[in-house]
Amino acid sequence: MKNLVVIRHAACGNDGRISEDGRQQMHRLFDHLYRFVNAGTVLVLTSSASRATDSAAVLVREFECVDLAVEIEKHDLLWSDVHHREDIPGALALLARSRDRADTIVVVTHLEYAGELPERFTLQESWPESIPLLGVDRGQAVFLDCVNRRCRYLRP
């Protein structure tokens, strides 16, 4: 894994599916993400919640349109809300098991993971500097360059 991208799902409606605004958020996010992820293989690990799988599906279609090899997997583990407690150690273990499967791993998840997973990953990997904990709104991402050990917030 050369890159890790942690994305908070896009805006959604009362039915739990992403809205048209949410789809546009994902398209704009892809435009920013493509500057950094434009070659190699991509593995998308998504929460099984509809709002996350819908968000991931938009990104997968975008990656396929630019001829990147992409694979997607749903994981209940990546779902966090009132009824699903986050499991950061479990998510880190999932990343460890998946790291040799793609050049870029994209995690599409929820508020708790988007806020905490990037920092915990960099601590586990002994990055020289900790990353600042900034809020990640819907349709935004944290991009981690694992080769150069740099962090960038993507806020389209």
Secondary structure as UniProt FT lines:
FT   STRAND          3..8
FT   TURN            14..15
FT   HELIX           20..33
FT   TURN            34..36
FT   STRAND          41..47
FT   HELIX           50..65
FT   TURN            66..67
FT   STRAND          69..75
FT   HELIX           76..78
FT   TURN            82..83
FT   HELIX           88..98
FT   TURN            99..100
FT   STRAND          104..109
FT   HELIX           111..124
FT   TURN            125..126
FT   TURN            138..139
FT   STRAND          141..145
FT   TURN            146..149
FT   STRAND          150..154
//
